[in-house]
Amino acid sequence: MWFPRLAANRALRLCPSDGPFALTIRRDNTDRIHDLNAAAEAQGLYRDMPFAEARAFCPQLQARPADPAAEARFLSGLRRWALRYCPWVGIEDADGLVLDITGSAHLYGGEAAMLTDMRARLDHAGIEVRLGLADSRGAAWALAHHGEGVAPPGASAAALEDLPIAALRLDVATVAALQRMGLRSIGALSRTARAPLARRFGPDLLIRLDQALGRQPEPVSPWAEPPHYAVRLTLPEPIGLVSDVTAGLERLLHALCLRLRAHEAGARALCLTLRRVDRQAVAVPLRLAAAMRDPARILPLFSRGVEGVDAGFGIDQLRLEATVVEPMPLQQIGRDSAAPEQLDNLITRIGTRIGLENILCFQPMDSHLPERGFRLAPVAETPSRDGWPACRPRPLSLFAPEPVLGEGAVPPARFRWRRMWLTTGRMTGPERIAPEWWAPDDGWRSGLRDYWRVETCEGRRLWMFHTPQSPGWFVQGEFA
């Protein structure tokens, strides 16, 4: 399957538009056409054309910015949809799918009926598609892009005879070199001596030719489905005691944590669903202060939610799902490795009573200004084990700037601060910090600051700055 206008079809499905339409993307410091519909192509526009020229040729052109990430997700959704036809579906480039329908065509009444069904469904969805069917993956790609047809079994060479060289998935330089030699079709290339071609173009040319003609295998590699972190336990008899539910939950936790450990992941939020015999379901959510995958640590945290469940006439099914999962790679175990776990358990236990959104913590914030290097954020919204950046040394104690009695563009040899006379022993700097013009702050109206680390002979290690526009010295922090 080749979708020649995948990006444009996706955009027009979301917001239909009549007349010429194009998607633009910023490339080489210029807005260029990323994709366009048939009406725009009929006006003489083409892909990679500068958008300014396109508007000059077609004043009524409607345009929107392209979204490559959304296009990749859309193609991934089409891949899942294509699983209805066969279990082996892979992605071909950024605008195509490859299917291995061996043993599946008879379920739709044959290959022709299957292709008809594909085309009808995609046309109904407003997605333009070109189909190619052959014994080999390379031949199917060539037919979809340059012929759109079906090659009978064992007749791939005849079907590709008149197709251009570009149908072999070669780079532009190789195609141009072959055309200068007079080799313009796949049939002419296949009848040419192989040794001179290999010496001049290398083995890739012959490999592509053999893959298209079916002489060399090229299997379809389907995408692996993302892991599903959910387990279920169906009971032969209903249960209603808290101890019985806890015992079933323990079994589910062991199975779920084994799956999480296999993928080096940890659960940040879990949901236990208890189905009663009257077909009503009760959900017991649990949010964790940090990613976890230890059943012994997670099981006691469910006790408060499980005790408040109304079992009704009994519970016959338990389902446990990790709704939020974070990467949790293996780490070396040391003597102090238990301290963070105990803190996470404490935060989670408090959060189950008052809510994790009510527990705040300091998190680093990207800012030029030292006063804005942090923010208060709920524990549940912050990534676990996210450390503070250490690109520049900063003092442990930070306070409002305090004036210093001293002069000069470098730290003075002797200055007065907090009624103390101090002598400069060693200094490191300067580090110039400019104010953020997009975030006005009255404390930074003075402009630039040149920061110095100053070690005094009296033992104080200060963080001082000088304002060059209005000469003056200030102390804003002290190193431990």
Residue, then its C-alpha position, 0 to 999 in steps of 0.5 A: m500500500w502506498f499513500p501518495r497524499l498521506a499528509a494532505n488526506r490526514a489534514l483534510r479529514l480533520c478539517p475539509s477544504d475545497g479547492p487547492f490545498a497544501l501543507t507547508i514545512r520549514r526547511d533550509n530557512t524557507d517555507r516549502i510545500h510538504d504535501l498537496n492535494a490533486a487540485a493544487e497539483a493541477q495548478g502546477l504546484y509540486r512538493d518541496m516548492p517554495f511556498a512564496e512561489a506557490r502563492a504567486f502561481c496560485p493565489q487561492l491556495q489554502a495552506r496549513p503547517a505540516d505535523p510530521a509526528a501526527e502523520a507518523r501516528f496516522l500511519s501507525g493507525l493505518r498499520r493497525w487497521a491493515l491487520r484485519y487482512c493479515p497478521w504480518v504488516g510493516i511500515e514502508d518508508a514514511d507513506g506506505l505499508v507492506l503486507d504479507i498476505t500469504g495464506s490470507a487472501h482466501l478469507y476474502g474470496g481471493e487476491a482481487a477481492m481483497l484488493t477491491d475491499m482495501r480500496a473501497r474502505l480507504d476511498h470511503a475514508g478519504i485516503e488515496v491509495r495505490l496498491g501493488l501485488a507481486d511475489s516479492r516485496g520489491a516488485a510489489w513496491a515497484l508496481a504500487h509506485h509506478g504501475e499499480g497493478v498485480a503481477p501473476p504468480g511467477a511473472s514478476a519479471a514480465a510485470l516489471e519489464d517496462l517500469p523505470i529504473a527508479a522503481l528499484r528503490l535506488d538513490v537519485a545519483t545511481v538512477a541518473a548514472l544508469q540513465r546516462m548509460g542508456l539503461r532506462s527500464i528494469g528489463a534493460l537492466s536485467r539483460t545487462a552483464r552483471a559483472p560490469l554493473a557490480r564493479r561500477f555501482g557496487p553490490d547494492l544495485l544488484i541486490r535491489l534488482d534480485q529483490a524485485l525479481g524474487r531471486q533474493p528474499e526480503p521478508v516483512s518485519p511487522w512492528a512489535e505491539p507495545p507491551h500491555y501492562a494489565v493482568r486479570l483473574t477470573l474466580p470460579e466462585p464469588i468472594g467478598l472478604v477483604s483478605d480474599v481480595t488481597a490474596g487475589l491482588e497479590r497474585l496479580l501484582h506478582a504477574l504484573c511486576l514480572r512484566l514490568r521488570a522484563h521491560e525495565a519499567g515501573a508503574r506510577a499509577l495503577c487501577l484495580t477493577l473489581r467486577r461484582v456478580d451483578r456486572q457492576a465494576v468498582a475501580v480502586p485507583l492508586r497513584l505512587a510517588a515514584a515508579m515502583r515494581d516491587p509487589a511487597r511495597i505496592l500491596p499494602l498501599f491498596s489496603r485503604g482502597v480495598e477496605g472501602v469497596d462494597a462487594g455486594f453479592g460477591i466479586d468474581q473477577l479482578r483486573l489490575e492495570a498499570t495506567v501510567v508507566e515510566p522507564m525504570p532501568l536496573q540500578q546497582i544496589g548499595r547500602d543507602s538504596a533503601a532510603p529513597e524507597q522508604l521516602d517514596n512509600l511515606i509520600t504514597r501513604i500520605g497521598t492516599r489520605i490527602g491526595l498526591e496533588n496536595i503534596l508539593c516538592f521543589q523541581p528544577m526550572d529552566s531559567h537564566l535567573p538564579e531566583r527562578g531556578f526552581r518551582l513548586a509542583p505536585v509530587a504526582e506531576t513530577p517525573s521520579r528521580d529527576g535530578w537537578p542540573a549541575c552545569r554551573p556551581r551554585p551556592l547552597s544558601l541563596f538570598a536577596p542581593e545585599p550591597v557590599l562596600g567596595e569598588g572596581a570591576v573585579p572583586p575588591a581586595r577588601f570589602r565590607w559585608r554585614r558589618m564585617w571587613l573581609t579580605t579576598g583570598r581567591m576568586t573565580g569568574p566572571e559568569r555573565i547572566a542577562p535578564e530574561w526580557w520575556a519575563p519582566d522582573d523588577g529585581w532585574r531592571s538593572g540589567l546585566r550581572d557579572y557573578w564571581r565566586v570569592e573565597t575570603c581569608e576569613g573562611r567565607r565563600l561568597w557568590m558576588f555579582h557586579t552590575p557594570q551599567s550602574p557600578g556596584w557590588f552585591v552578595q547573593g549567596e554563600f557556598a557551604 
